[in-house]
Amino acid sequence: MAAEAERTLATPVIDRAEEDKVLLADWHDGFRGVADECEAIRRELAGEIG
């Protein structure tokens, strides 16, 4: 999710699709606040799984 938000932010505003705008709105409204925690959980699980 974070990578997709970063990709979208790298796209010029004029070239962003409506879906990109929705993604960024959702990112800023909610997910961004827990992104670091999700990444830490992903790293922990990756160590156990693979």
C-alpha positions in Angstrom: 0.0 0.0 0.0 2.8 2.4 0.9 4.6 1.6 -2.3 1.5 2.3 -4.4 1.0 5.6 -2.6 4.6 6.6 -3.2 4.2 5.7 -6.9 1.0 7.8 -7.1 2.7 10.7 -5.4 5.5 10.5 -8.0 2.9 10.9 -10.8 2.2 14.5 -11.8 -1.1 15.7 -10.4 -2.5 16.4 -13.8 -1.8 12.8 -14.9 -3.4 11.1 -11.9 -6.5 9.0 -12.5 -9.5 9.2 -10.2 -8.5 6.0 -8.6 -5.1 7.5 -7.7 -6.9 10.5 -6.1 -9.1 8.2 -4.0 -6.0 6.1 -3.0 -4.2 9.2 -1.8 -7.2 10.5 0.1 -7.6 7.2 1.9 -3.8 7.1 2.5 -3.8 10.5 4.2 -7.0 9.9 6.1 -6.3 6.5 7.7 -3.6 4.1 6.6 -0.7 6.5 6.8 -1.0 6.5 10.6 -0.6 2.8 10.9 1.8 2.2 8.0 4.9 1.9 10.2 3.2 -0.6 12.4 2.1 -2.7 9.4 5.6 -2.6 8.0 7.0 -3.8 11.4 4.5 -6.7 11.4 5.3 -7.6 7.8 9.0 -7.7 8.7 8.4 -9.9 11.7 6.2 -12.3 9.8 8.6 -12.5 6.9 11.3 -13.6 9.3 9.1 -16.4 10.6 7.7 -17.5 7.2 10.6 -17.1 4.9 
